[in-house]
Amino acid sequence: MRRNIATKRTGWILIVLSTIVFLVPFVIPFFPVSTTIKVAIGGAALVTAEALFWLGALLVGKETIQKYKKRLFKRKVKE
């Protein structure tokens, strides 16, 4: 099934957004709030990032994710 450009673009935006949200737990310890709130925000950010990533992956499509993984994890072979 072919995906239209708007759907793929939305998927990639969600994947990039998930990466940004995933960085929140690394920044939250520097804010002047209680430890309980820091833990709650960190946990919620991780769950949200995971959900955004998988939703974006569904919108982008299996073939595009496979091409992306192949490029990202391409190993250099010495001959």
N, C-alpha and C positions, 0 to 999 in steps of 0.2 A: 504494500500500500504506500503510495507516494504521499509525503507530507507537504503541505504548502509552506511557503517561506515564513509567514506570520507565526505558524505553530512552532517551527524550528527556532525562530528568533526568540519567541517566548520561552521555549525550553532552555536555550542557552542563557538567557537573562536569569532564569531561576537557578541554573547551575552556578553562575557567577555570584548571584546573591547568596546562595548557600555557602559558598566559600567565605564571603565576607561575614556572614552570621557565625560561621564556625570559628572565626577569630575573636569573637566577643569574650569567651571564657578566659582568653589570655590577657585581655585588657581590663576586665571587671575588677580584679584584685586591687587596682590602683584607685578605685573610686571610694569616697568616704561614706560607705553605707555598712550596715551590719553584715556579719558573716552569713546569717541566715538568708538575707536578701541576695548576697553574692552567689551563694550556692543555688538558690532558686533560679536566678537569672542565667547562671552558667548551664544548669541542666536544661532549662527551657530553650536556650540557644542551641545546644547540641541536638536536641530532638527536632527543633525547627529546621536546622541546617540539613539534617538527614532527610527529613520529609521534603524539603525544597529540592534537594539533589535528585531524589528518586522521581519526583513529579516532573522535574526538568528532563531527566533521562527518558521517561515515558513519552514526553512530548517530542523530544528530538528524534527518537527512534533507535532501534537496535543497531542498524547498519552504521549510523553516524557515530554512535558510541564505540562500536568496534573499530572504526577507522581512527577515531581519536585516541583510543587506547593503543593501537598499533603505532601511531606516530609518537605518542608520549613515552611509551616504554620500548622504543626501538633500540636494539643493542647494536653496537658497532662491532663488526666481526673483523678481526685481523686475519689477513691471509699470509 
